[in-house]
Amino acid sequence: MTGDQPPARRNDAAPLMVATDVVKSFGPTPALRGASLSVAAGEIVAVMGPSGSGKSTLLHCLAGILIPDGGEVRFGDRRIDTMGETERSALRRERFGFVFQSGQLVPELTAEENVALPLLLGGVRRPAALKEARAWFERLDLAGLGERRSGELSGGQAQRVALARALVSRPQVVFADEPTGSLDSLSGEHVMELLVAASRDQGTTVVLVTHDARVAAYAEREVVVRDGTVSGLLDPAARS
């Protein structure tokens, strides 16, 4: 973490997202064994743990990508785990943003079209969606790259495009699953600095999955997932 990073924001607001005793298995293999997590509005939380601990499964349950086998997942006063697929899809489209390790850009689209995609899917007309998308290119150090396709971008550039796509619709929550995992350390720091700055500017909640302590240090709070449960809490302020 760089020395000029803004101080951590403290948030005592009521929880925005709550997972309670979440259980999830894939066939006979348990991934979550009663995991619980509460995230406040506007908070940046890092979910850490070794490979196979269940941290990505927990993120996917919070985001409504996976339905748990047991327990509850709430977003505000709504239970995500009891929603149908249509309702969960609308929630992901309208309220959530996503950044994954590989970026997952649509190769047939230009960078600015990729950023505009959530707006277009939400019914925004193409000229307005592209105008909003272009505003993010200066902000995320992508000026002049709007017409390039994913194959013409470096790894760091592509991940910043993915970050812009996650933020363009001003979601309430951004879910970031190993967002720097495929980047070199310098590019990874750049992406994290931009993610933190943009989320604080918009008041966006961030749930960040990582195995990298340097990435987790950008969060205001860390939780540790081991063997399918949230087994530890760590406040970064306590480390300094």
CYANA upper distance limits for C-alpha pairs under 8 A (distance plus 0.5 A):
  1 MET  CA      5 GLN  CA      7.73
  1 MET  CA    189 GLU  CA      7.56
  1 MET  CA    214 ARG  CA      6.96
  1 MET  CA    215 VAL  CA      8.10
  1 MET  CA    217 ALA  CA      7.14
  1 MET  CA    218 TYR  CA      7.08
  5 GLN  CA    193 GLU  CA      7.90
  8 ALA  CA    219 ALA  CA      8.11
  8 ALA  CA    220 GLU  CA      6.08
  9 ARG  CA     43 GLU  CA      8.04
  9 ARG  CA    220 GLU  CA      7.38
 10 ARG  CA     43 GLU  CA      8.11
 10 ARG  CA    220 GLU  CA      8.04
 11 ASN  CA     40 ALA  CA      7.32
 11 ASN  CA     41 ALA  CA      7.94
 11 ASN  CA     42 GLY  CA      7.50
 11 ASN  CA     43 GLU  CA      6.89
 12 ASP  CA     40 ALA  CA      7.73
 13 ALA  CA     40 ALA  CA      6.34
 13 ALA  CA     41 ALA  CA      6.80
 14 ALA  CA     40 ALA  CA      6.41
 14 ALA  CA     41 ALA  CA      7.60
 15 PRO  CA     38 SER  CA      6.57
 15 PRO  CA     39 VAL  CA      5.86
 15 PRO  CA     40 ALA  CA      4.60
 15 PRO  CA     41 ALA  CA      6.71
 15 PRO  CA     76 GLY  CA      7.88
 16 LEU  CA     38 SER  CA      8.15
 16 LEU  CA     39 VAL  CA      6.38
 16 LEU  CA     40 ALA  CA      5.54
 16 LEU  CA     41 ALA  CA      5.52
 16 LEU  CA     74 ARG  CA      8.49
 16 LEU  CA     75 PHE  CA      6.32
 16 LEU  CA     76 GLY  CA      5.57
 17 MET  CA     38 SER  CA      6.30
 17 MET  CA     39 VAL  CA      5.68
 17 MET  CA     40 ALA  CA      7.32
 17 MET  CA     41 ALA  CA      8.42
 17 MET  CA     62 LEU  CA      8.05
 17 MET  CA     73 VAL  CA      7.90
 17 MET  CA     74 ARG  CA      6.08
 17 MET  CA     75 PHE  CA      5.14
 17 MET  CA     76 GLY  CA      6.72
 18 VAL  CA     36 SER  CA      7.91
 18 VAL  CA     37 LEU  CA      6.24
 18 VAL  CA     38 SER  CA      4.89
 18 VAL  CA     39 VAL  CA      6.90
 18 VAL  CA     72 GLU  CA      8.42
 18 VAL  CA     73 VAL  CA      6.26
 18 VAL  CA     74 ARG  CA      5.66
 18 VAL  CA     75 PHE  CA      7.23
 19 ALA  CA     35 ALA  CA      7.69
 19 ALA  CA     36 SER  CA      5.44
 19 ALA  CA     37 LEU  CA      5.55
 19 ALA  CA     38 SER  CA      6.84
 19 ALA  CA     62 LEU  CA      7.42
 19 ALA  CA     71 GLY  CA      8.04
 19 ALA  CA     72 GLU  CA      6.25
 19 ALA  CA     73 VAL  CA      4.92
 19 ALA  CA     74 ARG  CA      6.91
 20 THR  CA     34 GLY  CA      7.86
 20 THR  CA     35 ALA  CA      7.06
 20 THR  CA     36 SER  CA      4.95
 20 THR  CA     37 LEU  CA      7.19
 20 THR  CA     71 GLY  CA      6.10
 20 THR  CA     72 GLU  CA      5.70
 20 THR  CA     73 VAL  CA      6.93
 21 ASP  CA     33 ARG  CA      8.00
 21 ASP  CA     34 GLY  CA      4.36
 21 ASP  CA     35 ALA  CA      5.41
 21 ASP  CA     36 SER  CA      5.66
 21 ASP  CA     70 GLY  CA      7.80
 21 ASP  CA     71 GLY  CA      5.28
 21 ASP  CA     72 GLU  CA      7.36
 22 VAL  CA     32 LEU  CA      6.99
 22 VAL  CA     33 ARG  CA      7.21
 22 VAL  CA     34 GLY  CA      5.08
 22 VAL  CA     35 ALA  CA      5.38
 22 VAL  CA     36 SER  CA      6.88
 22 VAL  CA     68 PRO  CA      6.78
 22 VAL  CA     69 ASP  CA      8.01
 22 VAL  CA     70 GLY  CA      6.08
 22 VAL  CA     71 GLY  CA      4.78
 22 VAL  CA     72 GLU  CA      6.71
 22 VAL  CA     73 VAL  CA      8.07
 23 VAL  CA     30 PRO  CA      8.36
 23 VAL  CA     31 ALA  CA      8.03
 23 VAL  CA     32 LEU  CA      5.29
 23 VAL  CA     33 ARG  CA      5.39
 23 VAL  CA     34 GLY  CA      5.52
 23 VAL  CA     35 ALA  CA      7.34
 23 VAL  CA     68 PRO  CA      6.26
 23 VAL  CA     69 ASP  CA      5.95
 23 VAL  CA     70 GLY  CA      5.34
 23 VAL  CA     71 GLY  CA      6.68
 24 LYS  CA     30 PRO  CA      6.64
 24 LYS  CA     31 ALA  CA      6.04
 24 LYS  CA     32 LEU  CA      5.38
 24 LYS  CA     33 ARG  CA      7.40
 24 LYS  CA     57 THR  CA      8.40
 24 LYS  CA     67 ILE  CA      8.48
 24 LYS  CA     68 PRO  CA      5.52
 24 LYS  CA     69 ASP  CA      5.58
 24 LYS  CA     70 GLY  CA      7.43
 25 SER  CA     29 THR  CA      5.95
 25 SER  CA     30 PRO  CA      4.55
 25 SER  CA     31 ALA  CA      5.66
 25 SER  CA     32 LEU  CA      7.22
 25 SER  CA     69 ASP  CA      7.68
 26 PHE  CA     30 PRO  CA      6.79
 26 PHE  CA     31 ALA  CA      7.46
 30 PRO  CA    228 GLY  CA      8.01
 31 ALA  CA     52 GLY  CA      8.17
 31 ALA  CA     53 SER  CA      7.68
 31 ALA  CA     54 GLY  CA      5.67
 31 ALA  CA     57 THR  CA      7.43
 31 ALA  CA    227 ASP  CA      8.03
 31 ALA  CA    228 GLY  CA      5.91
 32 LEU  CA     54 GLY  CA      6.31
 32 LEU  CA     57 THR  CA      7.86
 32 LEU  CA     58 LEU  CA      7.72
 32 LEU  CA    227 ASP  CA      7.85
 32 LEU  CA    228 GLY  CA      4.36
 32 LEU  CA    229 THR  CA      6.66
 33 ARG  CA    227 ASP  CA      8.00
 33 ARG  CA    228 GLY  CA      5.40
 33 ARG  CA    229 THR  CA      6.19
 34 GLY  CA     71 GLY  CA      7.78
 34 GLY  CA    228 GLY  CA      7.65
 34 GLY  CA    229 THR  CA      6.39
 35 ALA  CA     58 LEU  CA      8.15
 35 ALA  CA    228 GLY  CA      6.92
 35 ALA  CA    229 THR  CA      4.84
 35 ALA  CA    230 VAL  CA      5.88
 36 SER  CA    229 THR  CA      7.79
 36 SER  CA    230 VAL  CA      6.78
 37 LEU  CA    230 VAL  CA      7.73
 39 VAL  CA     43 GLU  CA      7.19
 39 VAL  CA     45 VAL  CA      7.80
 40 ALA  CA    205 THR  CA      8.05
 41 ALA  CA    203 GLY  CA      8.42
 41 ALA  CA    204 THR  CA      8.00
 41 ALA  CA    205 THR  CA      6.19
 42 GLY  CA    199 SER  CA      8.34
 42 GLY  CA    200 ARG  CA      7.91
 42 GLY  CA    203 GLY  CA      5.57
 42 GLY  CA    204 THR  CA      5.61
 42 GLY  CA    205 THR  CA      4.66
 42 GLY  CA    206 VAL  CA      7.86
 43 GLU  CA    204 THR  CA      8.06
 43 GLU  CA    205 THR  CA      5.50
 43 GLU  CA    206 VAL  CA      6.84
 43 GLU  CA    220 GLU  CA      7.57
 44 ILE  CA    196 VAL  CA      8.49
 44 ILE  CA    205 THR  CA      6.34
 44 ILE  CA    206 VAL  CA      5.10
 44 ILE  CA    207 VAL  CA      6.62
 44 ILE  CA    208 LEU  CA      7.94
 44 ILE  CA    219 ALA  CA      5.59
 44 ILE  CA    220 GLU  CA      6.05
 44 ILE  CA    221 ARG  CA      7.29
 45 VAL  CA    206 VAL  CA      6.69
 45 VAL  CA    207 VAL  CA      5.60
 45 VAL  CA    208 LEU  CA      6.51
 45 VAL  CA    219 ALA  CA      5.91
 45 VAL  CA    220 GLU  CA      6.62
 45 VAL  CA    221 ARG  CA      5.53
 45 VAL  CA    222 GLU  CA      6.19
 45 VAL  CA    223 VAL  CA      7.96
 46 ALA  CA    207 VAL  CA      6.62
 46 ALA  CA    208 LEU  CA      5.12
 46 ALA  CA    209 VAL  CA      6.28
 46 ALA  CA    210 THR  CA      7.41
 46 ALA  CA    216 ALA  CA      5.88
 46 ALA  CA    219 ALA  CA      6.21
 46 ALA  CA    220 GLU  CA      8.35
 46 ALA  CA    221 ARG  CA      6.79
 46 ALA  CA    222 GLU  CA      5.16
 46 ALA  CA    223 VAL  CA      6.79
 47 VAL  CA     55 LYS  CA      6.89
 47 VAL  CA    207 VAL  CA      7.71
 47 VAL  CA    208 LEU  CA      6.38
 47 VAL  CA    209 VAL  CA      5.21
 47 VAL  CA    210 THR  CA      6.83
 47 VAL  CA    216 ALA  CA      8.32
 47 VAL  CA    222 GLU  CA      6.44
 47 VAL  CA    223 VAL  CA      5.55
 47 VAL  CA    224 VAL  CA      6.41
 47 VAL  CA    225 VAL  CA      7.45
 48 MET  CA     55 LYS  CA      7.27
 48 MET  CA    209 VAL  CA      6.59
 48 MET  CA    210 THR  CA      5.90
 48 MET  CA    211 HIS  CA      5.89
 48 MET  CA    212 ASP  CA      8.31
 48 MET  CA    216 ALA  CA      8.00
 48 MET  CA    222 GLU  CA      7.50
 48 MET  CA    223 VAL  CA      6.58
 48 MET  CA    224 VAL  CA      5.27
 48 MET  CA    225 VAL  CA      6.55
 49 GLY  CA     53 SER  CA      6.39
 49 GLY  CA     54 GLY  CA      8.42
 49 GLY  CA     55 LYS  CA      7.02
 49 GLY  CA    210 THR  CA      7.96
 49 GLY  CA    211 HIS  CA      6.32
 49 GLY  CA    224 VAL  CA      5.94
 49 GLY  CA    225 VAL  CA      5.48
 49 GLY  CA    226 ARG  CA      6.54
 50 PRO  CA    211 HIS  CA      6.81
 50 PRO  CA    225 VAL  CA      8.40
 50 PRO  CA    226 ARG  CA      7.80
 51 SER  CA    211 HIS  CA      8.23
 52 GLY  CA    227 ASP  CA      8.33
 53 SER  CA    225 VAL  CA      6.47
 53 SER  CA    226 ARG  CA      5.47
 53 SER  CA    227 ASP  CA      5.50
 53 SER  CA    228 GLY  CA      6.08
 54 GLY  CA     58 LEU  CA      6.63
 54 GLY  CA    225 VAL  CA      7.16
 54 GLY  CA    226 ARG  CA      7.75
 54 GLY  CA    227 ASP  CA      7.38
 54 GLY  CA    228 GLY  CA      5.50
 54 GLY  CA    229 THR  CA      8.19
 55 LYS  CA     59 LEU  CA      6.89
 55 LYS  CA    209 VAL  CA      7.11
 55 LYS  CA    225 VAL  CA      6.39
 55 LYS  CA    228 GLY  CA      8.10
 56 SER  CA     60 HIS  CA      6.69
 56 SER  CA    177 ASP  CA      7.30
 56 SER  CA    209 VAL  CA      7.06
 57 THR  CA     61 CYS  CA      6.72
 57 THR  CA     66 LEU  CA      8.17
 58 LEU  CA     62 LEU  CA      6.72
 59 LEU  CA     63 ALA  CA      6.68
 59 LEU  CA    175 PHE  CA      7.69
 59 LEU  CA    177 ASP  CA      8.27
 59 LEU  CA    207 VAL  CA      7.99
 59 LEU  CA    209 VAL  CA      7.88
 60 HIS  CA     64 GLY  CA      6.64
 60 HIS  CA     65 ILE  CA      5.52
 60 HIS  CA     66 LEU  CA      5.95
 61 CYS  CA     65 ILE  CA      6.47
 61 CYS  CA     66 LEU  CA      5.30
 61 CYS  CA     67 ILE  CA      6.39
 61 CYS  CA     68 PRO  CA      6.82
 61 CYS  CA     73 VAL  CA      7.83
 61 CYS  CA     81 ASP  CA      8.39
 62 LEU  CA     73 VAL  CA      6.75
 62 LEU  CA     74 ARG  CA      8.42
 62 LEU  CA     80 ILE  CA      8.35
 63 ALA  CA     92 ARG  CA      7.51
 63 ALA  CA     96 PHE  CA      8.03
 63 ALA  CA    175 PHE  CA      7.84
 64 GLY  CA     80 ILE  CA      6.66
 64 GLY  CA     81 ASP  CA      7.51
 64 GLY  CA     88 ARG  CA      6.48
 64 GLY  CA     92 ARG  CA      7.86
 65 ILE  CA     88 ARG  CA      8.36
 67 ILE  CA     81 ASP  CA      6.10
 68 PRO  CA     72 GLU  CA      8.28
 68 PRO  CA     81 ASP  CA      7.18
 72 GLU  CA     79 ARG  CA      7.49
 72 GLU  CA     80 ILE  CA      8.30
 72 GLU  CA     81 ASP  CA      6.66
 73 VAL  CA     79 ARG  CA      6.26
 73 VAL  CA     80 ILE  CA      6.04
 73 VAL  CA     81 ASP  CA      6.10
 74 ARG  CA     78 ARG  CA      5.94
 74 ARG  CA     79 ARG  CA      4.90
 74 ARG  CA     80 ILE  CA      6.09
 74 ARG  CA     81 ASP  CA      8.07
 75 PHE  CA     79 ARG  CA      6.88
 75 PHE  CA     80 ILE  CA      7.12
 79 ARG  CA     83 MET  CA      7.41
 80 ILE  CA     88 ARG  CA      7.46
 83 MET  CA     87 GLU  CA      6.46
 83 MET  CA     88 ARG  CA      6.59
 84 GLY  CA     88 ARG  CA      6.73
 85 GLU  CA     89 SER  CA      6.45
 86 THR  CA     90 ALA  CA      6.80
 87 GLU  CA     91 LEU  CA      6.74
 88 ARG  CA     92 ARG  CA      6.68
 89 SER  CA     93 ARG  CA      6.62
 90 ALA  CA     94 GLU  CA      6.42
 91 LEU  CA     95 ARG  CA      5.93
 91 LEU  CA     96 PHE  CA      7.29
 92 ARG  CA     96 PHE  CA      5.26
 92 ARG  CA     97 GLY  CA      7.58
 93 ARG  CA     97 GLY  CA      8.00
 93 ARG  CA    118 PRO  CA      7.25
 93 ARG  CA    121 LEU  CA      8.30
 93 ARG  CA    122 GLY  CA      7.63
 94 GLU  CA    122 GLY  CA      7.68
 94 GLU  CA    169 SER  CA      8.06
 94 GLU  CA    171 PRO  CA      7.35
 95 ARG  CA    170 ARG  CA      8.44
 95 ARG  CA    171 PRO  CA      5.18
 95 ARG  CA    172 GLN  CA      5.88
 95 ARG  CA    173 VAL  CA      7.12
 96 PHE  CA    166 ALA  CA      8.33
 96 PHE  CA    171 PRO  CA      5.50
 96 PHE  CA    172 GLN  CA      6.57
 96 PHE  CA    173 VAL  CA      5.46
 96 PHE  CA    174 VAL  CA      6.18
 96 PHE  CA    175 PHE  CA      7.85
 97 GLY  CA    165 ARG  CA      8.21
 97 GLY  CA    166 ALA  CA      4.76
 97 GLY  CA    167 LEU  CA      6.78
 97 GLY  CA    169 SER  CA      8.48
 97 GLY  CA    171 PRO  CA      6.35
 97 GLY  CA    173 VAL  CA      6.76
 97 GLY  CA    174 VAL  CA      4.98
 97 GLY  CA    175 PHE  CA      6.69
 98 PHE  CA    163 LEU  CA      8.35
 98 PHE  CA    166 ALA  CA      5.70
 98 PHE  CA    174 VAL  CA      6.08
 98 PHE  CA    175 PHE  CA      5.42
 98 PHE  CA    176 ALA  CA      6.34
 99 VAL  CA    103 GLY  CA      6.80
 99 VAL  CA    162 ALA  CA      6.62
 99 VAL  CA    163 LEU  CA      6.57
 99 VAL  CA    166 ALA  CA      6.82
 99 VAL  CA    174 VAL  CA      7.99
 99 VAL  CA    175 PHE  CA      6.82
 99 VAL  CA    176 ALA  CA      5.11
 99 VAL  CA    177 ASP  CA      6.84
 99 VAL  CA    179 PRO  CA      6.56
100 PHE  CA    104 GLN  CA      7.44
100 PHE  CA    176 ALA  CA      6.35
100 PHE  CA    177 ASP  CA      5.43
100 PHE  CA    178 GLU  CA      6.81
100 PHE  CA    179 PRO  CA      5.85
101 GLN  CA    177 ASP  CA      6.62
101 GLN  CA    178 GLU  CA      5.51
101 GLN  CA    179 PRO  CA      5.03
101 GLN  CA    180 THR  CA      6.78
101 GLN  CA    181 GLY  CA      6.11
101 GLN  CA    182 SER  CA      6.73
102 SER  CA    159 GLN  CA      8.06
102 SER  CA    179 PRO  CA      8.17
102 SER  CA    182 SER  CA      7.22
103 GLY  CA    158 ALA  CA      7.09
103 GLY  CA    159 GLN  CA      5.85
103 GLY  CA    162 ALA  CA      5.90
103 GLY  CA    179 PRO  CA      8.23
104 GLN  CA    162 ALA  CA      7.98
105 LEU  CA    114 ASN  CA      6.98
105 LEU  CA    150 SER  CA      7.04
105 LEU  CA    158 ALA  CA      8.10
105 LEU  CA    162 ALA  CA      7.21
106 VAL  CA    114 ASN  CA      7.00
106 VAL  CA    150 SER  CA      7.95
107 PRO  CA    149 ARG  CA      6.69
107 PRO  CA    150 SER  CA      6.00
107 PRO  CA    151 GLY  CA      7.61
108 GLU  CA    149 ARG  CA      7.55
109 LEU  CA    113 GLU  CA      6.16
109 LEU  CA    114 ASN  CA      6.50
109 LEU  CA    149 ARG  CA      6.65
109 LEU  CA    150 SER  CA      8.43
110 THR  CA    114 ASN  CA      6.69
110 THR  CA    146 GLY  CA      7.03
110 THR  CA    147 GLU  CA      5.68
110 THR  CA    148 ARG  CA      5.77
110 THR  CA    149 ARG  CA      4.98
110 THR  CA    150 SER  CA      7.70
111 ALA  CA    115 VAL  CA      6.90
111 ALA  CA    145 LEU  CA      7.41
111 ALA  CA    146 GLY  CA      5.44
111 ALA  CA    147 GLU  CA      6.49
111 ALA  CA    148 ARG  CA      6.15
111 ALA  CA    149 ARG  CA      6.11
111 ALA  CA    150 SER  CA      7.26
111 ALA  CA    161 VAL  CA      7.00
112 GLU  CA    116 ALA  CA      6.64
112 GLU  CA    130 LEU  CA      7.11
112 GLU  CA    133 ALA  CA      6.42
112 GLU  CA    134 ARG  CA      6.80
112 GLU  CA    146 GLY  CA      5.20
112 GLU  CA    147 GLU  CA      7.08
113 GLU  CA    117 LEU  CA      6.52
113 GLU  CA    130 LEU  CA      7.27
113 GLU  CA    133 ALA  CA      8.21
113 GLU  CA    146 GLY  CA      8.48
114 ASN  CA    161 VAL  CA      8.06
114 ASN  CA    162 ALA  CA      8.30
114 ASN  CA    165 ARG  CA      7.08
115 VAL  CA    133 ALA  CA      6.00
115 VAL  CA    161 VAL  CA      7.00
115 VAL  CA    162 ALA  CA      7.56
115 VAL  CA    164 ALA  CA      6.40
115 VAL  CA    165 ARG  CA      4.49
115 VAL  CA    166 ALA  CA      8.25
115 VAL  CA    168 VAL  CA      7.38
116 ALA  CA    120 LEU  CA      6.73
116 ALA  CA    129 ALA  CA      5.82
116 ALA  CA    130 LEU  CA      6.06
116 ALA  CA    132 GLU  CA      7.82
116 ALA  CA    133 ALA  CA      5.66
116 ALA  CA    165 ARG  CA      7.19
116 ALA  CA    168 VAL  CA      7.79
117 LEU  CA    121 LEU  CA      6.59
117 LEU  CA    129 ALA  CA      8.45
117 LEU  CA    165 ARG  CA      7.78
118 PRO  CA    122 GLY  CA      6.64
118 PRO  CA    165 ARG  CA      7.52
118 PRO  CA    168 VAL  CA      8.12
118 PRO  CA    169 SER  CA      7.20
119 LEU  CA    123 GLY  CA      6.97
119 LEU  CA    124 VAL  CA      5.86
119 LEU  CA    129 ALA  CA      6.24
119 LEU  CA    168 VAL  CA      8.11
119 LEU  CA    169 SER  CA      6.74
120 LEU  CA    124 VAL  CA      5.55
120 LEU  CA    125 ARG  CA      6.99
120 LEU  CA    126 ARG  CA      6.93
120 LEU  CA    129 ALA  CA      6.86
124 VAL  CA    128 ALA  CA      7.22
124 VAL  CA    129 ALA  CA      6.41
125 ARG  CA    129 ALA  CA      6.55
126 ARG  CA    130 LEU  CA      6.51
127 PRO  CA    131 LYS  CA      6.65
128 ALA  CA    132 GLU  CA      6.74
129 ALA  CA    133 ALA  CA      6.65
130 LEU  CA    134 ARG  CA      6.57
131 LYS  CA    135 ALA  CA      7.07
132 GLU  CA    136 TRP  CA      7.77
132 GLU  CA    168 VAL  CA      7.71
133 ALA  CA    137 PHE  CA      7.83
133 ALA  CA    164 ALA  CA      8.15
133 ALA  CA    165 ARG  CA      8.32
133 ALA  CA    168 VAL  CA      6.99
134 ARG  CA    138 GLU  CA      8.23
134 ARG  CA    146 GLY  CA      7.69
135 ALA  CA    139 ARG  CA      7.51
136 TRP  CA    140 LEU  CA      6.54
136 TRP  CA    142 LEU  CA      8.43
136 TRP  CA    164 ALA  CA      6.66
136 TRP  CA    168 VAL  CA      7.99
137 PHE  CA    141 ASP  CA      6.59
137 PHE  CA    142 LEU  CA      5.01
137 PHE  CA    143 ALA  CA      5.63
137 PHE  CA    144 GLY  CA      8.35
137 PHE  CA    145 LEU  CA      8.22
137 PHE  CA    146 GLY  CA      7.79
137 PHE  CA    164 ALA  CA      8.31
138 GLU  CA    142 LEU  CA      6.24
138 GLU  CA    143 ALA  CA      5.52
140 LEU  CA    160 ARG  CA      7.05
140 LEU  CA    164 ALA  CA      7.89
140 LEU  CA    194 LEU  CA      7.16
142 LEU  CA    146 GLY  CA      8.03
142 LEU  CA    157 GLN  CA      7.51
142 LEU  CA    160 ARG  CA      8.20
142 LEU  CA    161 VAL  CA      8.28
148 ARG  CA    152 GLU  CA      6.40
148 ARG  CA    153 LEU  CA      7.54
149 ARG  CA    153 LEU  CA      7.40
150 SER  CA    158 ALA  CA      6.82
153 LEU  CA    157 GLN  CA      6.17
153 LEU  CA    158 ALA  CA      6.15
154 SER  CA    158 ALA  CA      6.57
155 GLY  CA    159 GLN  CA      6.69
155 GLY  CA    182 SER  CA      8.01
155 GLY  CA    183 LEU  CA      6.87
156 GLY  CA    160 ARG  CA      6.76
156 GLY  CA    183 LEU  CA      6.93
156 GLY  CA    187 SER  CA      5.85
156 GLY  CA    188 GLY  CA      7.84
156 GLY  CA    191 VAL  CA      7.90
157 GLN  CA    161 VAL  CA      6.79
158 ALA  CA    162 ALA  CA      6.78
159 GLN  CA    163 LEU  CA      6.65
159 GLN  CA    179 PRO  CA      8.07
159 GLN  CA    191 VAL  CA      7.83
160 ARG  CA    164 ALA  CA      6.66
160 ARG  CA    191 VAL  CA      6.80
161 VAL  CA    165 ARG  CA      6.70
162 ALA  CA    166 ALA  CA      6.76
163 LEU  CA    167 LEU  CA      6.84
163 LEU  CA    191 VAL  CA      8.47
163 LEU  CA    195 LEU  CA      7.66
164 ALA  CA    168 VAL  CA      6.24
165 ARG  CA    169 SER  CA      8.35
166 ALA  CA    171 PRO  CA      8.21
166 ALA  CA    174 VAL  CA      7.29
167 LEU  CA    171 PRO  CA      6.85
167 LEU  CA    174 VAL  CA      8.01
167 LEU  CA    198 ALA  CA      8.46
170 ARG  CA    202 GLN  CA      7.61
170 ARG  CA    204 THR  CA      8.10
171 PRO  CA    204 THR  CA      7.22
172 GLN  CA    203 GLY  CA      8.25
172 GLN  CA    204 THR  CA      5.70
172 GLN  CA    205 THR  CA      6.56
173 VAL  CA    204 THR  CA      6.15
173 VAL  CA    205 THR  CA      5.09
173 VAL  CA    206 VAL  CA      6.16
173 VAL  CA    207 VAL  CA      7.93
174 VAL  CA    204 THR  CA      7.48
174 VAL  CA    205 THR  CA      6.71
174 VAL  CA    206 VAL  CA      5.33
174 VAL  CA    207 VAL  CA      6.86
175 PHE  CA    206 VAL  CA      6.48
175 PHE  CA    207 VAL  CA      5.49
175 PHE  CA    208 LEU  CA      6.58
176 ALA  CA    206 VAL  CA      7.82
176 ALA  CA    207 VAL  CA      6.73
176 ALA  CA    208 LEU  CA      5.24
176 ALA  CA    209 VAL  CA      6.66
177 ASP  CA    208 LEU  CA      6.53
177 ASP  CA    209 VAL  CA      5.28
177 ASP  CA    210 THR  CA      7.24
178 GLU  CA    208 LEU  CA      7.82
178 GLU  CA    209 VAL  CA      6.02
178 GLU  CA    210 THR  CA      5.42
178 GLU  CA    211 HIS  CA      8.12
179 PRO  CA    188 GLY  CA      8.47
179 PRO  CA    210 THR  CA      8.35
180 THR  CA    184 ASP  CA      8.34
180 THR  CA    187 SER  CA      8.34
180 THR  CA    188 GLY  CA      5.39
180 THR  CA    191 VAL  CA      7.79
180 THR  CA    192 MET  CA      8.32
180 THR  CA    215 VAL  CA      8.36
181 GLY  CA    188 GLY  CA      8.38
183 LEU  CA    187 SER  CA      6.42
183 LEU  CA    188 GLY  CA      6.05
184 ASP  CA    188 GLY  CA      6.49
185 SER  CA    189 GLU  CA      6.65
186 LEU  CA    190 HIS  CA      6.85
187 SER  CA    191 VAL  CA      6.77
188 GLY  CA    192 MET  CA      6.72
188 GLY  CA    215 VAL  CA      8.47
189 GLU  CA    193 GLU  CA      6.56
189 GLU  CA    215 VAL  CA      8.07
190 HIS  CA    194 LEU  CA      6.76
191 VAL  CA    195 LEU  CA      6.59
192 MET  CA    196 VAL  CA      6.58
192 MET  CA    215 VAL  CA      7.66
192 MET  CA    218 TYR  CA      7.63
193 GLU  CA    197 ALA  CA      6.60
193 GLU  CA    218 TYR  CA      8.34
194 LEU  CA    198 ALA  CA      6.45
195 LEU  CA    199 SER  CA      6.49
196 VAL  CA    200 ARG  CA      6.63
196 VAL  CA    218 TYR  CA      7.80
197 ALA  CA    201 ASP  CA      6.63
198 ALA  CA    202 GLN  CA      6.72
199 SER  CA    203 GLY  CA      6.10
199 SER  CA    204 THR  CA      5.14
199 SER  CA    205 THR  CA      7.37
199 SER  CA    206 VAL  CA      7.78
200 ARG  CA    204 THR  CA      6.91
208 LEU  CA    216 ALA  CA      8.28
210 THR  CA    215 VAL  CA      7.43
210 THR  CA    216 ALA  CA      7.13
211 HIS  CA    216 ALA  CA      8.37
212 ASP  CA    216 ALA  CA      6.81
213 ALA  CA    217 ALA  CA      6.57
214 ARG  CA    218 TYR  CA      7.94
215 VAL  CA    219 ALA  CA      8.36
216 ALA  CA    222 GLU  CA      7.42
217 ALA  CA    236 PRO  CA      6.95
219 ALA  CA    236 PRO  CA      7.99
220 GLU  CA    235 ASP  CA      7.32
220 GLU  CA    236 PRO  CA      6.76
220 GLU  CA    237 ALA  CA      8.30
221 ARG  CA    233 LEU  CA      8.24
221 ARG  CA    234 LEU  CA      6.76
221 ARG  CA    235 ASP  CA      5.35
221 ARG  CA    236 PRO  CA      6.53
222 GLU  CA    233 LEU  CA      6.43
222 GLU  CA    234 LEU  CA      5.46
222 GLU  CA    235 ASP  CA      6.51
222 GLU  CA    236 PRO  CA      7.57
223 VAL  CA    230 VAL  CA      7.25
223 VAL  CA    231 SER  CA      8.21
223 VAL  CA    232 GLY  CA      6.21
223 VAL  CA    233 LEU  CA      5.01
223 VAL  CA    234 LEU  CA      6.53
224 VAL  CA    230 VAL  CA      6.20
224 VAL  CA    231 SER  CA      6.34
224 VAL  CA    232 GLY  CA      5.37
224 VAL  CA    233 LEU  CA      6.67
224 VAL  CA    234 LEU  CA      8.30
225 VAL  CA    229 THR  CA      5.97
225 VAL  CA    230 VAL  CA      4.93
225 VAL  CA    231 SER  CA      6.24
225 VAL  CA    232 GLY  CA      7.61
226 ARG  CA    230 VAL  CA      6.93
226 ARG  CA    231 SER  CA      6.59
234 LEU  CA    238 ALA  CA      8.17
235 ASP  CA    239 ARG  CA      7.92
236 PRO  CA    240 SER  CA      7.71
